[in-house]
Amino acid sequence: MAGYVVAGILLLAVAGFLLEKRRRRTHPVPPGYQEDLELPHTAEWELYHNALSLCSMKTRFCLAELEIPYLGHHIDLIETGAYETLRPKLLRVNPGGTVPVLLHNGHPIYESHEQIRYAARFVPEGIPALVPSDPAEREEMDAWVDRTTLTNPLEEPGKSAGNAVPGQTLPLFCTMIEKIPLHRIVEGLLFHFDKRRPVMFILFKLLGIRRLPRLGPLPEVIGDTRGILLGFLDELDGRLGENGGPWIMGEQFTLADVGWVVILERIRQASAENVFLDPADRPHVAAYWERLKARPSYRRAILDHDHPLIDYGRDRIAEAKTTDPNVRMLLEGA
Ligand SMILES: N[C@@H](CCC(=O)N[C@@H](CS)C(=O)NCC(=O)O)C(=O)O
């Protein structure tokens, strides 16, 4: 009798899991503005975003520069508390299961680089445009935006600074996850479309930052992406030195700067300014970073959305680097 009860319970659990898995099924979505899709909305502009997400910061920064008001929906990633990207509220808006998603009059725009280009077409009266009017300059700006685009960091880390920077974010993931209960990560193990991610978070949680220097292929990823990112920053330093700044396209603040500010911000959050933004190594980038932080949109799009776990993670990395020479060697390279 007891055997039947156990078997019944197991059967119910499996059926429940399969049903739930179906409800949370994800699939890739086409990038850009979705003309044929209109989702429930209450404001002209709405943004599904996350405090930590690099791409979310980019779109927030762009909207702040354009002074476009929007209704924000904060969606947790596991690093900030839970796998809300795998829950129906977000999946109804983006079956791809990622943030950010920008809605304009209910039409979603997928991919942050598409979102900033789309939003930049709606410059309110009296606000400076974020795109040069000269086609040749626009093309040049686009190439700088492409250097910041995040597409496929695991497979193509060398393609852009945007793809390299997640490798430098690993220590931050590792320290932020200390504060997240293990059972929350299990939700990712059950339903995430890329199981490598929850597995990595479980290892981070169980082993901690001090074990990062010996954690499978990750030390190599961190070393390689540091080299790639330094290369892109050298290029940026050269550009700002040549054109005299203050911005990548000279006098005009453009989408190229919107793309870069979040990469530099991620370096700050990962407690790695001394490695990448030292004025002695890259004086033009260091001065540029100070100018970026002085913009009102930096406060509105980034500091005002700060999350306590980001500050916690940043402090823990700094502490681990000062107390553990292996961690310092891994994260600073020398
Ligand atoms: N290429 C996309 C990247 C979107 C993306 O991967 N977003 C991350 C946060 S930065 C996410 O939502 N990840 C879901 C997860 O980690 O479970 C964009 O530029 O918008």
The ligand as an SDF file (V2000), in Angstrom:
LIG
                    3D

 20 19  0  0  0  0  0  0  0  0999 V2000
   21.9480   40.3710  -26.0620 N   0  0  0  0  0  0  0  0  0  0  0  0
   20.9410   40.6430  -25.0680 C   0  0  0  0  0  0  0  0  0  0  0  0
   21.3970   40.0380  -23.7830 C   0  0  0  0  0  0  0  0  0  0  0  0
   20.2750   39.8200  -22.8150 C   0  0  0  0  0  0  0  0  0  0  0  0
   20.7510   39.0080  -21.6320 C   0  0  0  0  0  0  0  0  0  0  0  0
   21.4670   38.0090  -21.7810 O   0  0  0  0  0  0  0  0  0  0  0  0
   20.3430   39.4400  -20.4520 N   0  0  0  0  0  0  0  0  0  0  0  0
   20.7590   38.7830  -19.2470 C   0  0  0  0  0  0  0  0  0  0  0  0
   21.0650   39.8060  -18.1720 C   0  0  0  0  0  0  0  0  0  0  0  0
   22.3460   40.9070  -18.6950 S   0  0  0  0  0  0  0  0  0  0  0  0
   19.6380   37.9050  -18.7440 C   0  0  0  0  0  0  0  0  0  0  0  0
   18.4950   38.3070  -18.7370 O   0  0  0  0  0  0  0  0  0  0  0  0
   19.9690   36.6810  -18.3350 N   0  0  0  0  0  0  0  0  0  0  0  0
   19.0320   35.7460  -17.8020 C   0  0  0  0  0  0  0  0  0  0  0  0
   19.7060   34.8060  -16.8630 C   0  0  0  0  0  0  0  0  0  0  0  0
   20.8680   35.0110  -16.5310 O   0  0  0  0  0  0  0  0  0  0  0  0
   19.0620   33.8930  -16.4040 O   0  0  0  0  0  0  0  0  0  0  0  0
   20.7350   42.1650  -24.9380 C   0  0  0  0  0  0  0  0  0  0  0  0
   21.6320   42.9140  -25.3440 O   0  0  0  0  0  0  0  0  0  0  0  0
   19.6640   42.5950  -24.4810 O   0  0  0  0  0  0  0  0  0  0  0  0
  1  2  1  0
  2  3  1  0
  2 18  1  0
  3  4  1  0
  4  5  1  0
  5  6  2  0
  5  7  1  0
  7  8  1  0
  8  9  1  0
  8 11  1  0
  9 10  1  0
 11 12  2  0
 11 13  1  0
 13 14  1  0
 14 15  1  0
 15 16  2  0
 15 17  1  0
 18 19  2  0
 18 20  1  0
M  END
$$$$
